[in-house]
């Protein structure tokens, strides 16, 4: 009897997820995982757009205004592109459009990481390292997008290495900030993203792993949004003119 219950429980568990994706193939979620993936990011498209407007409203200078748009638009794009890809995957039609958004879903992560650093590199005094680091960050992001286009789904672990490299290495420069307000939230958000990567790689091992990853992304984005809004916007006296 106990053995039968255990087997039934295992079958129920397996119904929540498909098997691991093979090399060069994308993971195919179950229907319930599809729905969870759509909800966990789709719900935040409109709030992120409204949050962008709030950051613009809080901006006191033209430079702050531009940085609010850089982060806010990247945040909105992250949730929108992800939601579109998962919706199209769930529908199972429009193969070319689905492939376009699949590549976009991965590529927009590079844009979002670079956009998360940009306000700090532009608006904070980093002892003269901000401009150079900004160029490096966006060069890495564009290189990552090119990699996605050329080698999509072929080298999954290398893809993770790229994400972690662009996400972690520029953080070392932020340690040179002369005024450290917001550094705690910036670091905590980064650690949240890194913790979520564990679930990002567990599709086919843990049910709803990708949806859980989405939740980590949401929390990390909220921490960075708060830090940018609270410590970088609305205070002209703290602004450093880019290129000066």
HELIX and SHEET records of a PDB file:
HELIX    1   1 UNK A    2  UNK A   15  1                                  14    
HELIX    2   2 UNK A   31  UNK A   42  1                                  12    
HELIX    3   3 UNK A   44  UNK A   58  1                                  15    
HELIX    4   4 UNK A   62  UNK A   91  1                                  30    
HELIX    5   5 UNK A   95  UNK A  123  1                                  29    
HELIX    6   6 UNK A  130  UNK A  151  1                                  22    
HELIX    7   7 UNK A  156  UNK A  168  1                                  13    
HELIX    8   8 UNK A  171  UNK A  174  1                                   4    
HELIX    9   9 UNK A  183  UNK A  200  1                                  18    
HELIX   10  10 UNK A  209  UNK A  231  1                                  23    
HELIX   11  11 UNK A  236  UNK A  238  5                                   3    
END                                                                             
